[in-house]
Amino acid sequence: MVSSQSCFFRKMVLFMCCRLLSLCILAPPGLGWYTVNSAYGDTIIMPCRLDVPQNLMFGKWKYEKPDGSPVFIAFRSSTKKSVQYDDVPEYKDRLSLSENYTLSISNARISDEKRFVCMLVTEDNVFEAPTIVKVFKQPSKPEIVSKALFLETEQLKKLGDCISEDSYPDGNITWYRNGKVLHPLEGAVVIIFKKEMDPVTQLYTMTSTLEYKTTKADIQMPFTCSVTYYGPSGQKTVHSEQAVFDIYYPTEQVTIQVLPPKTAIKEGDNVTLKCLGNGNPPPEEFLFYLPGQPEGIRSSNTYTLTDVRRNATGDYKCSLIDKKSMIASTAITVHYLDLSLNPSGEVTRQIGDALPVSCTISASRNATVVWMKDNIRLRSSPSFSSLHYQDAGNYVCETALQEVEGLKKRESLTLIVEGKPQIKMTKKTDPSGLSKTIICHVEGFPKPAIQWTITGSGSVINQTEESPYINGRYYSKIIISPEENVTLTCTAENQLERTVNSLNVSAISIPEHDEADEISDENREKVNDQAKLIVGIVVGLLLAALVAGVVYWLYMKKSKTASKHVNKDLGNMEENKKLEENNHKTEA
């Protein structure tokens, strides 16, 4: 036991002497600088890179301080297979030395960037293999902070800061506009870069401040930044999220709008004028100029005209308050439509009167005019030189502007045509010869009431049968079978007058001339002339028959039998004569 310790002591003395004198340290041929790259927080693994000699006594690891002095951190005996770690605070519980003398350091730190040396010691020599450790830390994703709320054109202003933290080694920050690199430009692009190292973690924080002179071309343009750093596998770049800034620029043009947007404006509408500036932010107040008013009215970006009239037609303008020369204008036409109907309302006239009617239109454009009578469209305007009952009714003159929605006017005329009752009586014998139909045709307005009176004997088959009252006309008829000559009287009465007419009707056994049911006004005179001619002919024939009868009576006196026959014939002739005289009076 004593000899073993003595031997070990001698070896250590030999080793120290050789190390101090640097006379017996050997480096295997071909071994140069060796570098191990490790990520921050990972485990650093350093192989010894030396072939283990057969007469190996022990192996040790050390690192060198900046001044070159060694610090031993791990020892492993080749015989006892035991591992001893030196009392170095920064490596406490972080070291692991394997049997092949590979050293592992857990939880890599920036302070681990050193020159480590693996030492294998024999009785005769000391072999060394150095290893350089590099530690890398990927920085955080860059972020644009302290962003400007807005940028103003033609002004150099801070856009924001691009920050990337916890990097090792330090990285570089680059700014981009719409994906293109921004380079410093005097008066337009100013980039200020700075880096700070945490004294505890030795990690870097990089900050790049961008001052930028914006233009309108930067509207909606994305700005980004990136950090470029070195890692275990080489150079890498990480980009930030995009940032879009609100660009403020002055108003260069003013426009004016009419709301709500309509193709045409009519009287009574409400019109809102809206003034807009193309600046950002847009102007909030404007001056509005009304037609004929040189002074503007200060208002927000809208000005409302209520219940506009035709005199509101004209040019409307608006301008900036602080720059009146920047002005916009629009023309407004207020469409109107006037209608005057003369006469209008309810008008009463007598039949045969003349009634001039006029519908006068005044409009901002050509208007269409339509006449209606009792909801039926007329082809032309009504004109009454001589009123008839059928002219009565409800007339409407309606006009409209086709280009202006909802602009219509209408006036109405209710025409009442009054007239005293006029009577025309006709008679007609039934083809069977058993009855006669007497018709009383009546014209007048208001509607006359008809009353029949019969003088004589005979039965009334149908007391009254009336037709519809149309255009101031209707009729009433009765059917009789008179046993003797009778007189029928028709009485028509309204608020204006009472009219009476009579008609003699022969007994049913006596044939007589039937009259037409209706006689129009224009043919009334011709019918009367024809009646006079017929009466004249009948009277002539009666006189001729009378003369012939007298001659015949004188001739027949020679015979009693002939006389009787003659007397009888004469009696019949006298009766016929009376009947014809009655008919003549009636026709007259």
Disulfide bonds with the S-S distance in Angstrom:
Cys18-Cys24 1.98
Cys48-Cys118 1.85
Cys162-Cys225 1.95
Cys275-Cys318 1.87
Cys359-Cys397 1.95
Cys440-Cys490 1.88
